[in-house]
Amino acid sequence: MLEDNLGDTICAISTAPGEGGIGIVRISGPKALAIANKIFFPAGKAKRAEFKSYTMHYGNISDKGKIIDEVILTVMRKPKSYTREDIVEINCHGGIVALRNVLGLTLASGARLASPGEFTKRAFLNGRIDLTQAEAVIDVIRAKTDSALKVSLGQLSGGLSKEISKIRQKLLDILVILDANIDFPEEGIGLDAAEISKGIAYIDAELDKLLDSAQAGRVLREGIHVVICGKPNVGKSSLLNALLKKERSIVTPVAGTTRDTIEEIIDIKGIPVRIVDTAGILAPRDLIERKAVKRSREYIKLADLVIILFDASSKLDGQDRKLIKEVKNKNAIAVINKIDLKSRIEKDQILKEFSKVVRLCAKSAKNINNLEDALCEFVFKGKLHAPEFLAVSNLRHIRALRNAKKLISQAKESLAGKLSQEFITQDLKDACAYLDKLLGKSFSEDILDRIFTDFCIGK
């Protein structure tokens, strides 16, 4: 069925909806050049059939003599194209009507509308990229920070594939020896248990390295959810503004100014952070405040990290202690705010309750970088920089690597326990099968459908 679909010529609008300077209609497949010949009329004396690969041509898209749009047409001949098929891209004016009319004419000329991610799926099926690289395409598109983009581009360029392929090859080398010893015992090949053990230990260590990068990788891909909480007028809104480096929340001396949650996504040292400023009302005065407090507590429960704020100029009171209890079992950073004022807070008590305490002045943003470092340290567990190039970020990849790791550990135990070679061999083969699925060397149509459903049409 997959192979049958490859015989179709597909097309789609590949640029975001709405008005823009240009919009692109992309065509890929065996009829792409024929469709271009039918609907594109170049200016001057250029011969459409002789257009070379990687060339651009000015002209009009016309339907029975009626000009639809003035365009630039780009030709990319197989196999050196994104899909390894003939590709034509029509750069139109960026209005929705012009794009829709060009797309309609393309469909009427023999193409069909592409499904989500079908161009990238064809790049995978035609062997230009493997499955991990195909999945990296959507990560590149959705990257929210430079660090996330860097990791996604590393995967797109084949960095993760190369590491997994190295592990897989080592597995295959061991399996060749084990299979030969099982199948041809009369040949006296013999089994060097120490060498096999060394090879399995290497594979185990390499899988550990990849899995160790998983937390950082997923954070860079998906971001973390951080909630700012504290009693009224402690400076939560000022802290949000300091982190955003702009005035997003209203700041006044009046307690209870924030009566609802305020949410923003920001880049903190390469980490996408969805940060929420919550209402600081612990004794609600009306229905609106009651709902705001309820919502604040729900956000705290769901948060990956809580920033609990204290006023350096005030002693801890019942409201502070109640909040400390609420976040007791959460990942939390304590922030002592208003250090520009005379200190009255019991710092020793806060140090006893929290492993990480930051002192700052949110109003002037003094020491705000210390909070950013603490947040980064929490994410990367003491390593203050995001992975330079390689990190596992995709949940499918993490599951496959974990399953492979479990089987490698079983093989190690079987070898140490001097169990039959058949047990060791089967575990290694099953581990290899997980790596094959990860790379896309074996796959089902259902798996591909799940992966590419998240893509936009036109990519």
C-alpha positions as CSV (number, residue, x, y, z in Angstrom):
1,M,0.0,0.0,0.0
2,L,2.8,2.4,0.9
3,E,4.6,1.6,-2.4
4,D,1.4,2.1,-4.4
5,N,1.0,5.6,-2.9
6,L,4.5,6.5,-4.1
7,G,3.2,6.3,-7.7
8,D,0.9,9.3,-7.0
9,T,2.0,12.9,-7.6
10,I,1.2,15.0,-4.6
11,C,0.8,18.7,-4.0
12,A,0.1,21.1,-1.2
13,I,0.5,24.6,0.0
14,S,3.8,24.5,2.0
15,T,3.7,27.9,3.6
16,A,1.7,29.1,6.6
17,P,-1.9,30.2,6.1
18,G,-2.6,33.9,5.9
19,E,-1.2,36.8,4.0
20,G,2.6,37.1,3.2
21,G,5.1,38.2,0.7
22,I,5.2,34.8,-1.0
23,G,3.4,31.5,-0.7
24,I,4.7,28.2,-2.1
25,V,2.8,25.3,-3.8
26,R,4.9,22.2,-3.7
27,I,4.5,19.3,-6.2
28,S,6.3,16.0,-5.9
29,G,6.1,12.8,-7.9
30,P,6.4,11.3,-11.4
31,K,4.0,13.8,-13.0
32,A,5.5,16.9,-11.3
33,L,7.4,18.2,-14.3
34,A,4.5,17.3,-16.7
35,I,2.1,19.3,-14.5
36,A,4.5,22.2,-14.5
37,N,4.7,22.1,-18.3
38,K,1.0,22.2,-18.5
39,I,0.3,25.1,-16.2
40,F,3.5,27.2,-16.2
41,F,4.3,29.6,-19.1
42,P,7.8,31.0,-18.8
43,A,8.7,34.5,-19.9
44,G,11.1,34.8,-22.9
45,K,12.1,31.7,-24.9
46,A,13.0,29.2,-22.2
47,K,11.9,25.7,-23.0
48,R,10.1,24.1,-20.0
49,A,11.2,20.5,-20.9
50,E,14.8,21.5,-20.7
51,F,14.7,23.2,-17.3
52,K,17.8,22.0,-15.3
53,S,17.7,20.9,-11.7
54,Y,18.2,23.6,-9.1
55,T,17.1,26.4,-11.4
56,M,14.4,29.1,-11.0
57,H,12.3,30.5,-13.8
58,Y,10.0,33.5,-14.0
59,G,6.6,33.3,-15.7
60,N,2.9,32.9,-15.2
61,I,0.6,30.2,-14.1
62,S,-2.2,30.1,-16.6
63,D,-5.5,28.1,-17.1
64,K,-6.6,28.1,-20.7
65,G,-5.0,31.4,-21.4
66,K,-6.3,33.0,-18.2
67,I,-3.4,34.2,-16.0
68,I,-3.8,32.9,-12.4
69,D,-0.7,34.4,-10.9
70,E,2.8,35.8,-11.7
71,V,5.3,33.3,-10.2
72,I,8.8,32.0,-9.9
73,L,9.0,28.2,-10.5
74,T,11.8,26.1,-9.0
75,V,12.8,22.7,-10.4
76,M,14.5,19.9,-8.5
77,R,15.0,16.8,-10.5
78,K,15.2,13.3,-8.9
79,P,17.1,11.8,-7.1
80,K,18.7,15.0,-5.7
81,S,15.6,16.5,-4.1
82,Y,13.9,16.4,-0.7
83,T,11.8,13.4,-1.6
84,R,14.2,11.8,-4.1
85,E,11.4,12.4,-6.7
86,D,10.9,15.2,-9.2
87,I,9.9,18.3,-7.3
88,V,8.4,21.6,-8.5
89,E,7.8,24.5,-6.2
90,I,5.7,27.4,-7.4
91,N,6.5,30.7,-5.6
92,C,3.3,32.6,-5.8
93,H,2.1,35.9,-4.3
94,G,1.3,35.2,-0.7
95,G,-2.5,35.8,-0.7
96,I,-4.8,33.0,0.1
97,V,-6.8,33.3,-3.1
98,A,-3.8,33.2,-5.5
99,L,-2.4,30.2,-3.6
100,R,-5.8,28.4,-3.6
101,N,-6.3,28.9,-7.3
102,V,-2.8,27.7,-8.2
103,L,-3.3,24.6,-5.9
104,G,-6.7,24.0,-7.5
105,L,-5.2,24.1,-11.0
106,T,-2.4,21.7,-9.9
107,L,-5.0,19.2,-8.5
108,A,-7.0,19.5,-11.8
109,S,-3.9,18.7,-13.8
110,G,-3.3,15.3,-12.2
111,A,-1.9,15.7,-8.7
112,R,-3.7,14.8,-5.5
113,L,-3.6,16.7,-2.2
114,A,-0.8,15.5,0.1
115,S,-1.6,14.1,3.5
116,P,0.1,15.6,6.6
117,G,3.9,15.0,6.5
118,E,3.7,13.1,3.2
119,F,6.6,14.8,1.6
120,T,8.8,13.9,4.5
121,K,7.4,10.4,4.6
122,R,8.4,10.0,1.0
123,A,11.9,11.2,1.8
124,F,12.0,8.3,4.4
125,L,10.4,5.7,2.2
126,N,12.8,6.6,-0.7
127,G,15.8,6.2,1.6
128,R,17.0,9.8,1.7
129,I,16.6,9.9,5.5
130,D,16.0,7.4,8.3
131,L,13.0,7.5,10.6
132,T,14.8,9.4,13.4
133,Q,15.8,12.1,10.9
134,A,12.2,12.3,9.6
135,E,10.9,12.8,13.1
136,A,13.5,15.6,13.7
137,V,11.9,17.6,10.9
138,I,8.9,18.4,13.1
139,D,11.2,19.2,16.0
140,V,13.1,21.7,13.9
141,I,9.9,23.4,12.9
142,R,8.6,23.5,16.5
143,A,11.9,24.4,18.3
144,K,11.2,27.2,20.8
145,T,14.9,28.1,21.6
146,D,18.3,28.1,19.9
147,S,19.4,25.1,22.1
148,A,16.3,23.1,21.1
149,L,16.9,24.0,17.4
150,K,20.6,22.9,17.7
151,V,19.7,19.5,19.1
152,S,17.0,19.0,16.5
153,L,19.3,19.9,13.7
154,G,21.9,17.5,15.1
155,Q,19.3,14.7,14.9
156,L,18.2,15.8,11.4
157,S,21.8,15.7,10.2
158,G,22.0,12.1,11.3
159,G,23.9,12.5,14.6
160,L,21.5,10.3,16.6
161,S,21.3,7.8,13.8
162,K,25.0,7.4,13.7
163,E,25.3,6.7,17.4
164,I,22.5,4.1,17.3
165,S,23.9,2.5,14.1
166,K,27.3,2.1,15.9
167,I,25.6,0.3,18.8
168,R,23.5,-1.8,16.4
169,Q,26.7,-2.8,14.4
170,K,28.4,-3.9,17.6
171,L,25.3,-6.0,18.5
172,L,25.4,-7.7,15.0
173,D,29.2,-8.4,15.4
174,I,28.5,-10.3,18.7
175,L,25.5,-12.1,17.2
176,V,27.6,-13.3,14.3
177,I,30.0,-15.0,16.7
178,L,27.2,-16.4,18.9
179,D,25.2,-17.8,15.9
180,A,28.3,-19.3,14.3
181,N,29.2,-21.1,17.6
182,I,25.6,-22.4,17.9
183,D,25.1,-23.4,14.2
184,F,28.5,-24.9,13.6
185,P,29.8,-26.5,16.9
186,E,31.8,-29.0,14.9
187,E,34.0,-26.3,13.4
188,G,35.5,-25.6,16.8
189,I,35.1,-21.8,16.6
190,G,34.9,-21.6,20.4
191,L,33.3,-18.8,22.5
192,D,35.5,-16.1,24.0
193,A,33.2,-15.3,27.0
194,A,35.4,-12.4,28.1
195,E,35.4,-10.8,24.7
196,I,31.6,-11.2,24.4
197,S,31.1,-9.7,27.9
198,K,33.3,-6.8,27.0
199,G,31.2,-6.1,23.8
200,I,27.9,-6.3,25.7
201,A,29.3,-4.0,28.5
202,Y,30.2,-1.5,25.8
203,I,26.7,-1.6,24.3
204,D,25.2,-1.2,27.8
205,A,27.3,1.9,28.5
206,E,26.5,3.5,25.2
207,L,22.8,3.0,25.7
208,D,23.2,4.5,29.2
209,K,24.8,7.6,27.6
210,L,21.9,8.1,25.3
211,L,19.3,7.6,28.0
212,D,21.1,10.0,30.3
213,S,20.5,12.7,27.7
214,A,16.8,12.0,27.6
215,Q,15.7,14.3,30.3
216,A,17.6,17.3,28.9
217,G,16.4,16.4,25.4
218,R,12.8,16.2,26.3
219,V,13.0,19.5,28.2
220,L,14.5,21.2,25.2
221,R,11.8,19.7,23.0
222,E,8.8,20.3,25.2
223,G,9.9,22.8,27.8
224,I,9.1,22.8,31.5
225,H,6.2,24.1,33.4
226,V,7.2,26.6,36.2
227,V,4.8,28.2,38.6
228,I,5.5,31.3,40.7
229,C,3.6,31.3,44.0
230,G,3.7,33.3,47.2
231,K,1.4,35.3,49.5
232,P,-0.1,38.6,48.2
233,N,2.2,41.5,47.5
234,V,5.4,39.5,47.8
235,G,6.5,40.4,44.3
236,K,5.4,37.6,42.0
237,S,4.3,39.9,39.2
238,S,7.6,41.8,39.4
239,L,9.5,38.5,39.2
240,L,7.6,37.5,36.1
241,N,8.3,40.9,34.5
242,A,12.0,40.5,35.4
243,L,12.3,37.1,33.9
244,L,10.4,38.2,30.8
245,K,12.5,41.4,30.6
246,K,9.3,43.3,29.9
247,E,6.2,44.5,31.8
248,R,3.7,41.8,31.4
249,S,2.0,41.8,34.8
250,I,0.5,44.8,36.5
251,V,2.6,45.8,39.5
252,T,1.0,47.9,42.3
253,P,1.5,48.3,46.1
254,V,-2.1,46.9,46.5
255,A,-2.2,43.3,47.7
256,G,-4.1,41.0,45.4
257,T,-3.6,42.8,42.1
258,T,-3.3,39.5,40.3
259,R,-6.7,37.9,40.5
260,D,-6.0,35.2,37.8
261,T,-3.1,33.2,36.5
262,I,-0.9,34.9,33.9
263,E,1.0,32.5,31.5
264,E,4.0,33.2,29.2
265,I,6.5,31.0,27.3
266,I,10.1,32.3,27.7
267,D,13.6,31.2,26.8
268,I,15.8,30.9,29.9
269,K,19.4,29.9,28.9
270,G,18.1,27.8,26.0
271,I,15.3,26.1,28.0
272,P,11.7,26.7,26.8
273,V,9.9,27.6,30.1
274,R,6.1,27.9,30.4
275,I,5.9,30.2,33.4
276,V,2.8,31.0,35.3
277,D,2.2,33.9,37.7
278,T,-0.5,32.8,40.1
279,A,-2.9,34.7,42.3
280,G,-1.5,35.2,45.8
281,I,-4.8,35.3,47.7
282,L,-5.0,32.6,50.4
283,A,-8.1,34.0,52.1
284,P,-10.4,34.8,49.1
285,R,-12.8,37.6,49.6
286,D,-15.3,36.8,46.8
287,L,-16.2,34.2,44.1
288,I,-13.6,35.5,41.6
289,E,-10.8,35.3,44.1
290,R,-12.0,31.8,45.3
291,K,-11.8,30.5,41.7
292,A,-8.4,32.2,41.3
293,V,-7.0,30.5,44.4
294,K,-8.4,27.1,43.3
295,R,-6.7,27.5,39.8
296,S,-3.4,28.5,41.4
297,R,-3.4,25.4,43.5
298,E,-4.2,23.2,40.5
299,Y,-1.2,24.8,38.6
300,I,1.1,24.1,41.6
301,K,0.1,20.5,41.5
302,L,0.9,20.1,37.8
303,A,4.1,22.1,37.8
304,D,7.5,20.6,37.0
305,L,9.1,23.2,39.3
306,V,7.7,25.7,41.8
307,I,9.3,29.1,42.5
308,I,8.0,30.1,46.0
309,L,8.5,33.7,46.8
310,F,9.2,35.3,50.2
311,D,9.4,39.0,51.2
312,A,12.9,39.7,52.8
313,S,11.4,42.7,54.7
314,S,8.8,40.7,56.5
315,K,9.0,37.8,59.0
316,L,7.5,34.5,58.0
317,D,3.8,34.3,58.8
318,G,1.0,31.8,58.7
319,Q,0.4,32.3,54.9
320,D,4.1,31.7,54.2
321,R,4.1,28.5,56.3
322,K,0.9,27.2,54.6
323,L,2.5,27.6,51.2
324,I,5.7,25.9,52.4
325,K,3.5,22.9,53.3
326,E,1.7,23.0,49.9
327,V,5.0,22.7,48.0
328,K,6.8,20.3,50.4
329,N,6.7,17.4,48.0
330,K,7.3,19.4,44.9
331,N,10.6,20.4,43.1
332,A,11.0,23.9,44.4
333,I,13.3,26.9,44.4
334,A,12.9,29.4,47.3
335,V,13.3,33.0,46.3
336,I,13.8,35.7,49.0
337,N,12.7,38.9,47.2
338,K,13.1,42.6,48.1
339,I,16.7,42.3,49.3
340,D,17.0,46.1,48.7
341,L,14.9,46.6,51.9
342,K,16.0,45.9,55.5
343,S,16.0,42.2,56.1
344,R,13.6,40.8,58.8
345,I,13.0,37.3,57.3
346,E,14.2,34.2,59.2
347,K,16.6,33.0,56.5
348,D,17.7,30.0,58.5
349,Q,14.2,28.6,58.5
350,I,14.0,28.9,54.7
351,L,17.4,27.2,54.3
352,K,16.2,24.4,56.4
353,E,13.1,23.8,54.3
354,F,14.6,24.3,50.8
355,S,17.8,22.9,49.2
356,K,18.0,25.8,46.8
357,V,17.5,29.4,47.9
358,V,18.1,32.5,45.8
359,R,18.2,36.1,47.0
360,L,17.2,38.9,44.6
361,C,15.3,42.1,44.0
362,A,12.7,41.5,41.3
363,K,11.8,45.1,41.0
364,S,15.3,46.1,39.8
365,A,16.1,42.6,38.4
366,K,19.2,42.4,40.7
367,N,20.5,38.8,40.9
368,I,17.8,37.6,38.4
369,N,20.6,35.7,36.7
370,N,21.1,33.6,39.8
371,L,17.6,32.4,39.6
372,E,18.1,31.6,35.9
373,D,21.2,29.6,36.8
374,A,19.3,27.7,39.5
375,L,16.5,26.9,37.1
376,C,19.0,25.6,34.5
377,E,20.8,23.6,37.2
378,F,17.6,22.0,38.1
379,V,16.9,21.0,34.5
380,F,20.4,19.7,33.7
381,K,21.2,18.4,37.1
382,G,24.3,20.5,37.8
383,K,25.4,20.7,34.1
384,L,24.7,24.3,33.4
385,H,24.7,23.9,29.6
386,A,22.4,22.2,27.3
387,P,23.8,19.2,25.3
388,E,26.1,20.5,22.7
389,F,24.8,18.4,19.8
390,L,23.2,15.0,20.6
391,A,20.2,14.4,22.9
392,V,17.4,11.9,22.8
393,S,14.2,13.9,23.0
394,N,11.5,11.8,21.3
395,L,9.3,9.6,23.5
396,R,9.3,6.8,20.9
397,H,13.1,6.8,20.9
398,I,13.3,6.8,24.7
399,R,11.0,3.8,24.9
400,A,12.9,1.8,22.3
401,L,16.2,2.5,23.9
402,R,14.9,1.5,27.4
403,N,13.5,-1.7,26.0
404,A,16.9,-2.4,24.3
405,K,18.7,-1.6,27.5
406,K,16.5,-4.0,29.5
407,L,17.3,-6.8,27.1
408,I,21.1,-6.0,27.1
409,S,21.0,-6.2,30.9
410,Q,19.3,-9.6,30.7
411,A,22.0,-10.8,28.3
412,K,24.7,-9.6,30.7
413,E,23.1,-11.6,33.5
414,S,22.7,-14.7,31.4
415,L,26.3,-14.6,30.4
416,A,27.5,-14.0,33.9
417,G,25.3,-16.9,35.1
418,K,26.7,-19.1,32.3
419,L,23.3,-19.8,30.9
420,S,22.7,-21.4,27.5
421,Q,24.0,-19.3,24.5
422,E,20.5,-19.4,23.1
423,F,19.1,-17.2,25.9
424,I,21.9,-14.6,25.3
425,T,21.4,-14.7,21.5
426,Q,17.7,-14.2,21.7
427,D,18.0,-11.2,24.1
428,L,20.5,-9.6,21.8
429,K,18.4,-10.2,18.7
430,D,15.3,-8.7,20.4
431,A,17.4,-5.6,21.5
432,C,18.6,-5.2,17.9
433,A,15.0,-5.4,16.7
434,Y,14.1,-2.4,18.9
435,L,17.0,-0.4,17.4
436,D,15.8,-1.4,13.9
437,K,12.3,0.0,14.7
438,L,13.9,3.1,16.1
439,L,15.8,3.7,12.9
440,G,13.0,2.7,10.6
441,K,14.7,-0.4,9.3
442,S,11.5,-2.3,10.2
443,F,8.2,-0.5,10.5
444,S,4.4,-0.8,10.1
445,E,2.1,1.6,8.3
446,D,0.4,2.3,11.6
447,I,3.6,3.5,13.1
448,L,4.3,5.8,10.2
449,D,0.8,7.2,10.3
450,R,1.2,8.0,14.0
451,I,4.5,9.8,13.4
452,F,3.5,11.9,10.4
453,T,0.0,12.8,11.7
454,D,1.6,15.6,13.7
455,F,3.2,17.2,10.6
456,C,1.6,20.0,8.7
457,I,0.3,19.4,5.2
458,G,3.0,20.5,2.8
459,K,6.0,19.3,4.8
